[in-house]
Amino acid sequence: MKLTGRAVSAGVAEGLVLASHQPMSFLGGVDRESGVVTDGTSDLRGEAVAGKALVFPHGKGSTVGSYVLFGLAKRGRGPAAIVNERTEAIVATGAILGEIPLVDGIDVSLLRTGDRAIVDGRAGAVEVPGVVERPVVTAFLRNRGRVLVVKRSERVGTFRGMWSGISGYLEGRESPVRRARQELREETGITGAHLRARGPVIRTRGDAVIFAIHPFLFDVSARRVRLDWENVEARWVAPKEIAKLPTVPRLADALASVLAGR
């Protein structure tokens, strides 16, 4: 899997990922001698950043944090590389001074602690050799303001028992919209659905697989469906009700993207 972002600090480094879902402060949040995270509110408290591909959304705190990061790098206690969703001046300055490769513009939710990552601060890319990407389609059917969600059976390979749209894997260079229509026919028995919108690709992580979701919205004239073996229950719900259901990852985001799109 290769993620493309923006090059901020040059260089190439490889290391095991140490990932946080929270912003990081190097001043007061990381011990400047040992490189151990000391911030009591951090989900990385007690972890050492030395030699790691350090992943977090963005930095925070005083600009002195730049010099803490620089000092850690000079003492060999700094991270091998940094990956951000949206870097800012504090982290960028410290990384450049310390010659730590830094890439931002990356969806950090796709990286997990323990992944092996190669961070290329020249090309603005992060390669994760142990993770693969699988493209999938998710089709939403709409009728009179309600959308169809289905409960996945225990016979499917992933996300058993969770609610989803009508979904399936893309094979080779297959057209996503053609695959979406085929899945509709197979999983609901519905033909003649009218394509209303196509959303941007949305990525989500499942174990060693990143799913690249191609979302679609179709309008249909009736609500009668015929489920196949992949799903055990169907409901027509208002879009706001999806947040109350145990769904596959990012289902609400996929639906919002097509309701807002064309």
QUIUR-V421615 format. One record per helix or strand. SS is the DSSP state (hx for helix, st for strand). FROM is the first residue (numbers start at 1). TO is the last residue. Records with the same first field share a line. If there is no record, write none. Layout:
SS->FROM-TO ; FROM-TO
//
This chain:
st->2-4 ; 6-9 ; 12-19 ; 24-24 ; 30-30 ; 36-37 ; 48-48 ; 53-56 ; 59-59 ; 81-84 ; 101-104 ; 116-120 ; 125-127 ; 132-143 ; 146-152 ; 163-164 ; 166-169 ; 194-198 ; 202-206 ; 209-219 ; 231-238 ; 247-247
hx->65-74 ; 89-98 ; 108-110 ; 176-188 ; 239-244 ; 251-260
//
